[in-house]
Amino acid sequence: MGQSLDVAVIGGGAAGFFAAISCKTHNPLANVTIYEKSDKLLAKVKVSGGGRCNVTHACFAISQLSKFYPRGEKQLKKAFAYFNTNDTVKWFESRGVQLKTEEDNRMFPITDNSQTIINCLMREAEKLGIIIQQHQTLIAIDKNANGFKLTFRDASINVDKIIIASGGSPKKEGFDWLEKLGHVIESPVPSLFTFNMPKESVKALMGVSVDKVSVRVLGTGLKSEGPLLITHWGMSGPAILKLSAWGARILSDLNYTFKIQVNWLGSLNEDEARSVLRNEINLHPKRKVVNAEFTQLPNRLYLFLLAKLGINPDITLDELGRKNQNRLLNILLNNEYEVEGKTTFKEEFVTCGGVSLSNVSIDTMESKVCPGMYFAGEVLDIDGVTGGFNFQAAWTTGFIAGKLLSNQLA
């Protein structure tokens, strides 16, 4: 039997709810209260995945799973031993929420409705007797001999333990209250965003997507592969979003002004592409250039690139000539675009930065500088690429903070 302790969870998002549920599940005698500053609970869960909620990702090997995190890879590899994607699927399914895996391995509830996930978490919290208080803006935390004094806008309370699941902040000042308690704060910068290209005419092709391209940021070592989507702002899709995550700090330092080079043929190099083109010319010399199959690109994009080169799409392949063959291969493999600015990816605002992982014991999520305080979710300097990885980090860190905190209560 454990003793009854008062536990405050700051933040009513995915990590906060999961931490509260974990704590109460593993120690039913703990009095657990979630304090949310706004009038909305689980707001990101609601909007994620276009309102479908990308719960997690169908990557079930811990060594592979951790590689999807630009910040926190090493620490999460350890944390996933306690709670990983397998556990997430089992947790929701054991509570009546079936998940499905899509072609790109993102996992959603079979209802395709984020409200299914929200209802599950709310039901679980209610069943366990977790108290939820909204419109509670935390003003200050003071450590004392017995725990913590929490000062809200309208009242002060004393608690024994506290789990911080307050989410990310676009500015470092948003973490001042944690820095005052002795924590090192890694400066936050956006981590998932699309590339704006105000000067580029390619925007006229908005809606066109290519299944596999290779993109590099010139002047850096940043490179990624995957689907690319042309938007009315510039470019998006997994290939771009991965670059934005892995290059979050580098691109911030460049003030989001840089050049990218797109290989529209994905992983094909020049020799391979030249061989495929020559083979088609030899087999189908009288085929029109516009009908050439060697690129397998969407027609609108292919015509756009031909127009950029001034190549008549109606000439035959054997009329291309060596010079135009070289020019065509060059634009397909090394197409450059100027990026000037960014747009946050949908409503799923993600930052890198937050409480330094050097300040946290990953086995318990307890602060090394402020005993009795635990962390979960985006308040930590952990972030993943798009695809359900940020929610998985929330479930994992929330589970550990709650579970191991409650073990200490016993």
MARVOPA-430844 format. One line per field, with one value per residue (C-alpha): x, y, z; residue number from 0; residue in three letters. Coordinates in steps of 0.1 Angstrom, whole numbers, plus 5000, padded with zeros to 4 digits. Example, Ala and Ser with C-alpha at 12.3 -4.5 7.8 and 13.67 -1.06 7.14 Angstrom:
BEGIN
c1 c(5123; 5137) .
c2 c(4955; 4989) .
c3 c(5078; 5071) .
pos c(0; 1) .
code c(ALA; SER) .
***
This chain:
BEGIN
c1 c(5000; 5013; 5009; 4986; 5004; 4993; 5006; 5001; 5004; 5009; 4994; 4963; 4978; 4988; 5018; 5000; 4970; 4992; 5015; 4984; 4968; 5001; 5006; 4971; 4971; 5004; 4995; 4957; 4963; 4979; 4957; 4964; 4952; 4958; 4961; 4955; 4959; 4934; 4899; 4910; 4921; 4942; 4942; 4970; 4954; 4923; 4940; 4968; 4968; 4942; 4918; 4924; 4952; 4984; 4988; 5021; 5042; 5044; 5081; 5084; 5122; 5136; 5169; 5152; 5124; 5149; 5165; 5134; 5143; 5167; 5169; 5167; 5177; 5201; 5179; 5148; 5165; 5167; 5132; 5116; 5126; 5099; 5072; 5074; 5052; 5041; 5030; 5011; 4991; 4983; 4974; 4948; 4935; 4930; 4907; 4886; 4905; 4916; 4945; 4953; 4985; 4986; 5010; 5036; 5034; 5015; 4990; 4955; 4923; 4902; 4875; 4898; 4886; 4908; 4878; 4882; 4916; 4904; 4873; 4895; 4919; 4891; 4872; 4903; 4910; 4875; 4874; 4906; 4893; 4918; 4908; 4910; 4911; 4911; 4918; 4947; 4977; 5008; 5026; 5053; 5068; 5086; 5104; 5100; 5110; 5079; 5074; 5063; 5041; 5023; 5010; 4982; 4965; 4937; 4951; 4981; 4984; 5010; 5018; 5043; 5053; 5049; 5049; 5056; 5039; 5034; 5045; 5069; 5073; 5083; 5105; 5131; 5113; 5085; 5108; 5120; 5101; 5120; 5153; 5148; 5147; 5181; 5174; 5194; 5171; 5180; 5168; 5136; 5134; 5107; 5113; 5086; 5079; 5075; 5097; 5085; 5096; 5082; 5104; 5099; 5074; 5071; 5044; 5020; 5021; 5006; 4990; 5016; 5034; 5063; 5066; 5103; 5128; 5161; 5166; 5197; 5203; 5233; 5262; 5253; 5254; 5216; 5199; 5167; 5146; 5109; 5077; 5075; 5045; 5044; 5022; 5011; 5038; 5066; 5074; 5062; 5058; 5079; 5112; 5110; 5096; 5124; 5150; 5133; 5135; 5171; 5182; 5161; 5190; 5211; 5182; 5173; 5210; 5205; 5174; 5155; 5172; 5190; 5190; 5179; 5188; 5161; 5168; 5134; 5145; 5150; 5180; 5191; 5226; 5237; 5251; 5220; 5197; 5217; 5216; 5178; 5173; 5196; 5179; 5145; 5160; 5174; 5141; 5117; 5135; 5103; 5085; 5078; 5098; 5066; 5057; 5091; 5086; 5121; 5113; 5080; 5072; 5037; 5030; 5026; 5060; 5077; 5063; 5073; 5109; 5110; 5096; 5123; 5149; 5131; 5129; 5099; 5079; 5067; 5101; 5110; 5136; 5161; 5159; 5169; 5206; 5235; 5234; 5197; 5201; 5227; 5206; 5175; 5194; 5209; 5176; 5161; 5190; 5202; 5172; 5178; 5153; 5156; 5139; 5130; 5111; 5090; 5054; 5046; 5034; 4996; 4985; 5011; 5035; 5067; 5099; 5133; 5146; 5133; 5146; 5181; 5181; 5213; 5191; 5168; 5172; 5157; 5148; 5124; 5120; 5129; 5148; 5184; 5184; 5150; 5141; 5104; 5098; 5093; 5090; 5070; 5064; 5076; 5087; 5119; 5145; 5130; 5114; 5107; 5101; 5065; 5046; 5034; 5068; 5061; 5030; 5050; 5076; 5047; 5032; 5066; 5078; 5044; 5042; 5077; 5072; 5039; 5050; 5083; 5071; 5043; 5069; 5086; 5053; 5048) .
c2 c(5000; 5034; 5066; 5092; 5121; 5151; 5152; 5182; 5178; 5210; 5209; 5192; 5179; 5144; 5141; 5156; 5133; 5102; 5111; 5117; 5084; 5065; 5080; 5072; 5037; 5027; 5043; 5046; 5064; 5094; 5125; 5135; 5169; 5182; 5220; 5235; 5272; 5274; 5263; 5236; 5200; 5179; 5206; 5192; 5158; 5174; 5189; 5165; 5145; 5167; 5160; 5122; 5121; 5104; 5085; 5068; 5052; 5015; 5013; 4986; 4982; 5005; 5010; 5022; 5042; 5064; 5074; 5095; 5121; 5149; 5158; 5131; 5100; 5086; 5092; 5080; 5047; 5041; 5054; 5032; 5002; 5012; 5022; 5022; 5019; 4983; 4995; 5024; 5002; 4977; 5005; 5021; 4987; 4974; 5004; 4998; 5020; 5000; 5016; 5011; 5015; 5035; 5031; 5055; 5036; 5064; 5050; 5064; 5053; 5032; 5059; 5085; 5109; 5124; 5127; 5089; 5094; 5124; 5104; 5075; 5097; 5116; 5084; 5069; 5101; 5102; 5064; 5068; 5099; 5123; 5159; 5184; 5221; 5245; 5283; 5277; 5298; 5289; 5321; 5306; 5274; 5275; 5245; 5239; 5212; 5191; 5196; 5226; 5256; 5264; 5299; 5303; 5335; 5329; 5307; 5289; 5252; 5229; 5195; 5167; 5161; 5179; 5167; 5194; 5187; 5223; 5219; 5239; 5276; 5297; 5319; 5311; 5335; 5310; 5287; 5314; 5298; 5266; 5283; 5301; 5266; 5258; 5241; 5247; 5257; 5250; 5279; 5269; 5272; 5258; 5222; 5213; 5238; 5241; 5262; 5295; 5304; 5338; 5343; 5309; 5302; 5265; 5276; 5277; 5239; 5238; 5204; 5185; 5158; 5135; 5102; 5101; 5130; 5138; 5173; 5189; 5224; 5239; 5249; 5225; 5187; 5185; 5160; 5140; 5118; 5111; 5125; 5162; 5184; 5217; 5243; 5279; 5290; 5268; 5232; 5208; 5170; 5146; 5153; 5190; 5184; 5160; 5186; 5213; 5190; 5178; 5213; 5233; 5251; 5254; 5269; 5292; 5305; 5311; 5332; 5308; 5321; 5295; 5274; 5238; 5214; 5189; 5156; 5149; 5113; 5104; 5082; 5080; 5095; 5110; 5078; 5058; 5085; 5089; 5052; 5051; 5081; 5066; 5033; 5050; 5070; 5038; 5019; 5047; 5073; 5087; 5091; 5127; 5142; 5151; 5114; 5102; 5077; 5077; 5104; 5091; 5126; 5142; 5157; 5193; 5192; 5177; 5203; 5230; 5218; 5215; 5251; 5263; 5249; 5261; 5226; 5220; 5191; 5180; 5171; 5135; 5119; 5114; 5151; 5161; 5160; 5155; 5191; 5191; 5156; 5170; 5201; 5179; 5155; 5184; 5201; 5167; 5159; 5193; 5217; 5247; 5269; 5299; 5296; 5328; 5321; 5293; 5284; 5263; 5229; 5229; 5234; 5210; 5235; 5217; 5232; 5219; 5233; 5233; 5217; 5203; 5165; 5168; 5180; 5149; 5113; 5095; 5064; 5084; 5118; 5134; 5167; 5163; 5199; 5200; 5166; 5158; 5176; 5154; 5162; 5149; 5159; 5189; 5209; 5187; 5192; 5163; 5164; 5140; 5142; 5142; 5109; 5103; 5104; 5135; 5119; 5087; 5108; 5123; 5088; 5074; 5103; 5107; 5070; 5070; 5102; 5089; 5053; 5058; 5087; 5065; 5037; 5062; 5069; 5033) .
c3 c(5000; 4991; 5010; 4996; 4980; 4960; 4925; 4901; 4864; 4845; 4811; 4796; 4764; 4753; 4776; 4806; 4803; 4797; 4827; 4850; 4838; 4843; 4878; 4889; 4874; 4891; 4924; 4930; 4963; 4947; 4943; 4908; 4893; 4858; 4856; 4821; 4815; 4786; 4781; 4757; 4766; 4742; 4716; 4695; 4696; 4681; 4651; 4644; 4612; 4596; 4625; 4624; 4650; 4639; 4672; 4665; 4637; 4627; 4635; 4662; 4665; 4692; 4675; 4643; 4661; 4680; 4647; 4638; 4665; 4656; 4693; 4719; 4699; 4724; 4754; 4738; 4728; 4765; 4773; 4746; 4766; 4791; 4767; 4728; 4698; 4706; 4740; 4725; 4702; 4730; 4754; 4731; 4718; 4753; 4758; 4727; 4703; 4672; 4652; 4615; 4596; 4564; 4534; 4549; 4583; 4601; 4625; 4630; 4648; 4624; 4629; 4612; 4639; 4666; 4689; 4694; 4710; 4730; 4743; 4753; 4773; 4789; 4798; 4814; 4834; 4847; 4855; 4876; 4894; 4880; 4887; 4858; 4863; 4834; 4832; 4856; 4846; 4867; 4879; 4900; 4915; 4948; 4961; 4998; 5023; 5017; 4980; 4960; 4964; 4931; 4926; 4900; 4890; 4915; 4942; 4957; 4965; 4980; 4963; 4970; 4934; 4901; 4865; 4840; 4806; 4796; 4760; 4739; 4736; 4706; 4727; 4754; 4778; 4779; 4799; 4824; 4853; 4848; 4843; 4876; 4893; 4879; 4846; 4815; 4786; 4750; 4729; 4710; 4672; 4649; 4639; 4614; 4587; 4549; 4526; 4512; 4477; 4469; 4438; 4423; 4395; 4405; 4429; 4399; 4401; 4436; 4444; 4423; 4443; 4435; 4454; 4458; 4454; 4470; 4484; 4498; 4513; 4495; 4516; 4544; 4549; 4551; 4528; 4528; 4506; 4503; 4488; 4479; 4475; 4457; 4474; 4467; 4492; 4478; 4489; 4516; 4520; 4541; 4522; 4531; 4566; 4574; 4563; 4585; 4615; 4611; 4601; 4626; 4642; 4610; 4590; 4618; 4618; 4580; 4588; 4565; 4534; 4515; 4483; 4479; 4451; 4441; 4424; 4409; 4400; 4437; 4442; 4406; 4399; 4367; 4352; 4360; 4347; 4315; 4309; 4313; 4289; 4263; 4265; 4258; 4229; 4214; 4218; 4209; 4189; 4174; 4207; 4215; 4244; 4262; 4262; 4274; 4302; 4317; 4343; 4355; 4367; 4369; 4334; 4347; 4364; 4335; 4311; 4335; 4335; 4297; 4294; 4318; 4294; 4263; 4249; 4226; 4241; 4207; 4192; 4191; 4214; 4186; 4179; 4214; 4207; 4231; 4244; 4253; 4268; 4292; 4300; 4306; 4329; 4348; 4356; 4366; 4389; 4401; 4401; 4423; 4441; 4464; 4498; 4517; 4548; 4563; 4572; 4603; 4592; 4596; 4632; 4645; 4660; 4670; 4684; 4691; 4724; 4759; 4791; 4785; 4786; 4806; 4835; 4834; 4845; 4815; 4836; 4857; 4838; 4872; 4872; 4884; 4897; 4913; 4929; 4930; 4896; 4865; 4828; 4799; 4763; 4743; 4773; 4769; 4742; 4723; 4689; 4661; 4624; 4611; 4611; 4647; 4664; 4685; 4700; 4707; 4726; 4746; 4754; 4764; 4786; 4801; 4810; 4826; 4845; 4860; 4865; 4881; 4902; 4915; 4923; 4946; 4963; 4974) .
pos c(0; 1; 2; 3; 4; 5; 6; 7; 8; 9; 10; 11; 12; 13; 14; 15; 16; 17; 18; 19; 20; 21; 22; 23; 24; 25; 26; 27; 28; 29; 30; 31; 32; 33; 34; 35; 36; 37; 38; 39; 40; 41; 42; 43; 44; 45; 46; 47; 48; 49; 50; 51; 52; 53; 54; 55; 56; 57; 58; 59; 60; 61; 62; 63; 64; 65; 66; 67; 68; 69; 70; 71; 72; 73; 74; 75; 76; 77; 78; 79; 80; 81; 82; 83; 84; 85; 86; 87; 88; 89; 90; 91; 92; 93; 94; 95; 96; 97; 98; 99; 100; 101; 102; 103; 104; 105; 106; 107; 108; 109; 110; 111; 112; 113; 114; 115; 116; 117; 118; 119; 120; 121; 122; 123; 124; 125; 126; 127; 128; 129; 130; 131; 132; 133; 134; 135; 136; 137; 138; 139; 140; 141; 142; 143; 144; 145; 146; 147; 148; 149; 150; 151; 152; 153; 154; 155; 156; 157; 158; 159; 160; 161; 162; 163; 164; 165; 166; 167; 168; 169; 170; 171; 172; 173; 174; 175; 176; 177; 178; 179; 180; 181; 182; 183; 184; 185; 186; 187; 188; 189; 190; 191; 192; 193; 194; 195; 196; 197; 198; 199; 200; 201; 202; 203; 204; 205; 206; 207; 208; 209; 210; 211; 212; 213; 214; 215; 216; 217; 218; 219; 220; 221; 222; 223; 224; 225; 226; 227; 228; 229; 230; 231; 232; 233; 234; 235; 236; 237; 238; 239; 240; 241; 242; 243; 244; 245; 246; 247; 248; 249; 250; 251; 252; 253; 254; 255; 256; 257; 258; 259; 260; 261; 262; 263; 264; 265; 266; 267; 268; 269; 270; 271; 272; 273; 274; 275; 276; 277; 278; 279; 280; 281; 282; 283; 284; 285; 286; 287; 288; 289; 290; 291; 292; 293; 294; 295; 296; 297; 298; 299; 300; 301; 302; 303; 304; 305; 306; 307; 308; 309; 310; 311; 312; 313; 314; 315; 316; 317; 318; 319; 320; 321; 322; 323; 324; 325; 326; 327; 328; 329; 330; 331; 332; 333; 334; 335; 336; 337; 338; 339; 340; 341; 342; 343; 344; 345; 346; 347; 348; 349; 350; 351; 352; 353; 354; 355; 356; 357; 358; 359; 360; 361; 362; 363; 364; 365; 366; 367; 368; 369; 370; 371; 372; 373; 374; 375; 376; 377; 378; 379; 380; 381; 382; 383; 384; 385; 386; 387; 388; 389; 390; 391; 392; 393; 394; 395; 396; 397; 398; 399; 400; 401; 402; 403; 404; 405; 406; 407; 408; 409) .
code c(MET; GLY; GLN; SER; LEU; ASP; VAL; ALA; VAL; ILE; GLY; GLY; GLY; ALA; ALA; GLY; PHE; PHE; ALA; ALA; ILE; SER; CYS; LYS; THR; HIS; ASN; PRO; LEU; ALA; ASN; VAL; THR; ILE; TYR; GLU; LYS; SER; ASP; LYS; LEU; LEU; ALA; LYS; VAL; LYS; VAL; SER; GLY; GLY; GLY; ARG; CYS; ASN; VAL; THR; HIS; ALA; CYS; PHE; ALA; ILE; SER; GLN; LEU; SER; LYS; PHE; TYR; PRO; ARG; GLY; GLU; LYS; GLN; LEU; LYS; LYS; ALA; PHE; ALA; TYR; PHE; ASN; THR; ASN; ASP; THR; VAL; LYS; TRP; PHE; GLU; SER; ARG; GLY; VAL; GLN; LEU; LYS; THR; GLU; GLU; ASP; ASN; ARG; MET; PHE; PRO; ILE; THR; ASP; ASN; SER; GLN; THR; ILE; ILE; ASN; CYS; LEU; MET; ARG; GLU; ALA; GLU; LYS; LEU; GLY; ILE; ILE; ILE; GLN; GLN; HIS; GLN; THR; LEU; ILE; ALA; ILE; ASP; LYS; ASN; ALA; ASN; GLY; PHE; LYS; LEU; THR; PHE; ARG; ASP; ALA; SER; ILE; ASN; VAL; ASP; LYS; ILE; ILE; ILE; ALA; SER; GLY; GLY; SER; PRO; LYS; LYS; GLU; GLY; PHE; ASP; TRP; LEU; GLU; LYS; LEU; GLY; HIS; VAL; ILE; GLU; SER; PRO; VAL; PRO; SER; LEU; PHE; THR; PHE; ASN; MET; PRO; LYS; GLU; SER; VAL; LYS; ALA; LEU; MET; GLY; VAL; SER; VAL; ASP; LYS; VAL; SER; VAL; ARG; VAL; LEU; GLY; THR; GLY; LEU; LYS; SER; GLU; GLY; PRO; LEU; LEU; ILE; THR; HIS; TRP; GLY; MET; SER; GLY; PRO; ALA; ILE; LEU; LYS; LEU; SER; ALA; TRP; GLY; ALA; ARG; ILE; LEU; SER; ASP; LEU; ASN; TYR; THR; PHE; LYS; ILE; GLN; VAL; ASN; TRP; LEU; GLY; SER; LEU; ASN; GLU; ASP; GLU; ALA; ARG; SER; VAL; LEU; ARG; ASN; GLU; ILE; ASN; LEU; HIS; PRO; LYS; ARG; LYS; VAL; VAL; ASN; ALA; GLU; PHE; THR; GLN; LEU; PRO; ASN; ARG; LEU; TYR; LEU; PHE; LEU; LEU; ALA; LYS; LEU; GLY; ILE; ASN; PRO; ASP; ILE; THR; LEU; ASP; GLU; LEU; GLY; ARG; LYS; ASN; GLN; ASN; ARG; LEU; LEU; ASN; ILE; LEU; LEU; ASN; ASN; GLU; TYR; GLU; VAL; GLU; GLY; LYS; THR; THR; PHE; LYS; GLU; GLU; PHE; VAL; THR; CYS; GLY; GLY; VAL; SER; LEU; SER; ASN; VAL; SER; ILE; ASP; THR; MET; GLU; SER; LYS; VAL; CYS; PRO; GLY; MET; TYR; PHE; ALA; GLY; GLU; VAL; LEU; ASP; ILE; ASP; GLY; VAL; THR; GLY; GLY; PHE; ASN; PHE; GLN; ALA; ALA; TRP; THR; THR; GLY; PHE; ILE; ALA; GLY; LYS; LEU; LEU; SER; ASN; GLN; LEU; ALA) .
***
